[in-house]
Amino acid sequence: MSKLIFFTVLLCSIVGVARGVDLQDVLTTLTEVPFARLLDSFIVPAPRTTGFETLVPQRDIQLLCTNSWIPLFQNVSVNDIDVTRKLNFSQPLSIAIHGWQDANYTLYNSMTLRHLRYVKNTNYCMVDWKPYADYAYEIAARKGVPVVTDRLFKFLQYISVLNFPLEKVSLIGFGMGAQIAGLTGKLLPGRIGNIYALDPAGPLFSHPIDVGPTRRLAGTDAQYVQVIATSRYTVGSGLLVGTQNFLPNAGYHPQATCKVGIIGLAELANALVCSHQYAAKLFIDTLDPASVILGQKCNLFLGLRVCLLLPTDRLGYYSKRIPGNFYL
């Protein structure tokens, strides 16, 4: 089955119709398991499929934190008795959550460096769940995500008991990490301040079957949810669930920097990854207050965008948080 779909996608690329909307038509022919296996087939070396039961959350999920006063990352445990020393409870807290198979931390490190440089007077933590994220897509999504979600929830619940105001928490999730952010927010209904969902993972969440708002990212998972969609209905979620949704190229692959000559599956995979990561790149760029990326709010009427007299807003941290869909 996977080989058949590979051939179909390859044929699409050869005849020059490998746009997100066309790939969507192809991928809707897949059920969940073949879809996940197709994604696994793009990974070299192949993702892990055995040994999941040997993972230990306390050991294999790390929360590394720093702040403006202690320029050193420290490991913070769920019930860390030194948490009030490692975090400044008078300042906001941002928590970054990487995605599936993020073995290349270049993007992650870039976000960390720019966040520490431009977002002043704040705490910053990274959730490192790589031992779980390295598994096959279906295992990571079905088994890994709930474990990481539970771990992050318990940490936030713990600092809340110590009187850290959760409305000052921002969860920044990329891909599958955005789904972890949303599921964590559900366990603390209405309490998390912000979620920034950078092209949230779609397969096994929004497509080929929508699992529903109780099992994926939803607009009610935080007081404000910003979604940046860049590969809808392929690697990313097709659903526009944010309080505010930013949509470069209407949210579809290929993004502007990813329009390369596609001659085979490897090239197609690289282009899809490029579009998927474009959401993170835009967010990282706009951590610098001087880097302004504006979106135009539009409503859809009979399939057409109506934008006249509607406002613009900037993508990222410094948004005015105007609800709606914003096109770039």
Buried (B, 14 or more C-beta within 10 A) or exposed (E): EBEEBBEBBBEBBEEEEBBBEBBBEBBEEBEBEBBBBBBBBBBEEEBBEEEBEEBEBEEBBBBBBBBBEBEEBBEBBBEBEEBEEBBBBEBBBBBBBBBBBBEEBEBBEBBBEBBBEBBEEBBBBBBBBBBBBBBBBBBBBBBBBBBBBBBBBBBBBBBBEEEBBBEBBBBBBBBBBBBBBBBBBBBBEEBBBBBBBBBBBBBBBBBBEBBEBEBBBBBBBBBBBBBBBBBBBBBBBBBBBBBBBBBBBBBBBBBEEBBEEBEEBEBBBBBBBBBBBBBBBBBBBBBBEEBEBEBBBBEEEEEEBEBEEBEEBBBBBBBEEBEBBBBB
